[in-house]
Amino acid sequence: MRSEMGEIDLAARFEYMKKKEYCYQAYEDVTCLVEADEEPPHPINKDALEVALQVSLMLKCTPVDELHMMRKTVLDGSNTSGFQRTGLLATDGSMETSEGPVGIQSICIEEESSGIVEQSAGKAVYRLDRLGIPLVEIATAPDIKSPAHAKETAEKIGAILRATGRVQRGIGTIRQDINVSIPEGARVEIKGAQQLENIPKIVENEVKRQVALVEMKKALLKKNKQKKLPPLKKKDVSKELAKTESKLVQRVFSKGGVALAACIPGFAGLLGTELYENRRLGSELSDYAKAAAGVGGLIHSDEDYKKYKFSEDEFAGIAKAVGAGKGDAFILVLDKKQKAEAAVNAAYSRASDCFGEMRQEVRKVLGDGVSTAYMRPMPGAARMYPETDTAPVRLSEKLVKEISSRLPEMPEEKRAGLEKMLNKDLADKMMGSKRIILFERITKETKTDPVLVATTLEDTLVSLRREGFAADSLSDESLFALFKTYSEGLFVKAAIPEVLKCMASEGKKPVECVEKLGLKKVSGKELEKKVKEELAKVDNPRKAVGVVMGKFRLIAEPSEVMKIVKEG
C-alpha cells in the first residue's frame, strides 16, 4: 500500500480501513490469468496505443518520447492486483470552444477496472470480463468557465473520440470526472457523470454546496468563541430507547446493535440547512458515516423524529443523555457497536471541518443524476509508483508521423460534410450515431442516397425496435449487405422495412428475405403487363391509381407505375 517513497495515500488508507471482502466472477471465454493476477501483464495492446495516439494528435498534444507504465494504488477491490496500470502518453494540447481555447494537460492510456455487480457494507462482488480493457484518460486544464461550457467541452471531446471509430458507444462508455472549485472552497472531483445534459446541473449544485459551506463557516466562527469543536464524546443511548416503538431501532437491537449518539455543540438548526435542493448538512455527515463505516446512515436532531416513530420524550432523552443544550445538535447511529463508533467518529470529524479549510474530496453522482455524495478522500501522488513488470515503449518519430498522416476527420469537418448531404436534423443524428462509420461506408461503396441510408439507420431501425423486432441484433455487415443488395436493384426502397423485419426476426440474409417475402423488384415489360391487368379489373377509374399503387408499392418504383397508369 506504500508508494515508492514509502508514503501511504489517504484514499488508499480510507479503502483499506473498510476491511471489505471481495468476490470475483470469472469466465472461461473472456478471463485470463492476468485478470486473475496470476501472471505478469502482456505487452501493451498496439491497437489501443495507436487509437490513443490518434486522439492525442487530434487534440494537438505532444506525445512523450517513451511511454512508462505506472501503478496507481486502488484498494476498493475493482482491481485484483490492488493497483491500476496507467501511462502518460501526451501533454500540452488544446481544443477550441465557443468560450475560448481549453487546454489539454495530459492524455494517459490505462486499463479499465472490474465491473461492480453488487456491494454491501462488508462485501463487494465484481466481474472480471471488463478488467483490463484499454481506456484513454483526458485531463483538461482549468480553463472551463461555466457549467454550460463544461458540457460543451465534454461534447467536443466525445466527438473527437467517436471520430476515431474505435471507441465504444452507449451510456457509461465515456465517463466524465468533473473537478469543481470556488474561492475559499476546495477542489472536488465528481465521478459518475454519464449524461451530458446533467453536467451543468451537477456543476451548479456543487458550487451551491461549497458556497453554502463557506457561509456556514463564517457564521460558526462568528458565533463560537472556541473556533472549533471540543473533543468528541460518544454516548450509548440504548437504554433511553429500550421501550421505543420505532421499528428501525427494534430491528437493530434484535441483531445485537446499539444506539450511539454524540452532541455537536452550537450546531442546532445547522444540520437541517439546505446546501442545494434536497441536500442538507445532515446529508453530508451521513455520507461520511456511510463511506467510513458502511452504516445505513444517521439520524440527527434537526429531523422530524416522528418519521422514525420516536416519541418527543425519547428524542429529548437522547439530547439530555449526550448533554445537548438549546443551541446544540446531536447525531444518532444505529448499528453494531464497532461500526456505530466508526460512523459517529466520521460524522463528527465532518462537522469539525465546518470551522476550518474545506477538504478536497471525491464525490459520486447519485441516482437522480445531479446530486452528489461523499465517496472518499482526494488521492494524491503517493498512490503512484513505477510498474516493474512491463518495459517502456519507445514512441519513435516515425510512428508519430505515420499516425499523423492518417488521422480521422475532425468533427467540424465531418459535420460540414454531412450537412452537404443531409438536412440539419439528420446531420445531428448521424454525428451522435454509433453507426456513423457504417453510414460513411454504405454511401461511399454503394452510392445509395445518403438521406435514405441515414433515415433507415436512425429512424427505421428505432421504429422496428419499438414494434418488438430485434433491430439491435442486426450487425453492421448485415446492414451493409442490405444496402448493397438494394443498390444492385433487387428490391425497391419501400420494401426496406419489411426486409429488415425478416432479417431481424429470422436471421436471414437480405436476398433470402426478398425471395421469401416475394419482394423482388418488377420493372419494364413485366411491370407494364401486370399494371394493365390490374387496371382492367378496376371498375371505378377514380380509384384506379390508389388500387394499383397499393398493389405494387413494395415491388415497383412509384414513378414507373404512375407512368404506366398515365399512358393508359
GIGIFEN-V184176 format. One line per field, one symbol per residue. ss: DSSP state (H for helix, E for strand, C for the rest). burial: + if it has 9 or more other ideal C-beta (glycine too) atoms within 8 Angstrom, else -. Layout:
# GIGIFEN-V184176
ss->???
burial->???
This chain:
# GIGIFEN-V184176
ss->CECCCCCECHHHHHHHCCCCEEEEECCCCCCCCCCCCCCCCCCCCHHHHHHHHHHHHHCCCEECCEECEEEEECCCCCCCCCEEEEEEEEEEEEECCCCCCEEEEEEEEEECCCEEEEECCCEEEEECCCCCCEEEEEEECCCCCCHHHHHHHHHHHHHHHHHCCCCCCCCCCCCEEEEECCCCCCCEEEEEECCHHHHHHHHHHHHHHHHHHHHHHHHHHHHCCCCCCCCCCEEECCHHHCCCCCHHHHHHHHCCCEEEEEEECCCCCCCCCEEECCEEHHHHHHHHHHHHHCCCCCEECCCCHHHHCCCHHHHHHHHHHHCCCCCCEEEEEEECHHHHHHHHHHHHHHHHHCCCCCCCEEEEECCCCCCEEEEEECCCHHHEEECCCCCCEECCHHHHHHHHCCCCCCHHHHHHHHHHHCCHHHHHHHHCCCCHHHHHHHHHHHCCCHHHHHHHHHHHHHHHHHCCCCHHHCCHHHHHHHHHHHHCCCCCHHHHHHHHHHHHHHCCCHHHHHHHHCCCCCCHHHHHHHHHHHHHHCCCHHHHHHHHHHHHCCCCCHHHHHHHHHHC
burial->+-+----+++++++++---+-+-++++---+--+++-------+---++++++++++++-+-++--+++++++++-+-++--+++++++++-+++-+----+++-+++++++++-+------++++++-++--+-+++-+--++--+-++++++++++++++++--+-------++-+++-+--++-++++-++-+-+++++++++++++++++-++--++--+----+--+++++++-++--+-+-+++-++---++++++++++++-+++++++--+++++++++++++++++--++++++-+--+++---++-+++-++-+---++++++++++-+++++++++++++++++--+--+++++---+-+++++++++--+++--+--+--+-+---++--+------++--++-+++-++---++-+++-+-++-++-+++--+-+-+++++++++-++++++---+-+--+---++++++++++--+++--++++++++++---+-+--++--+-++++----++-+++-++--+-----+--+++--++-++-+-+++-++---
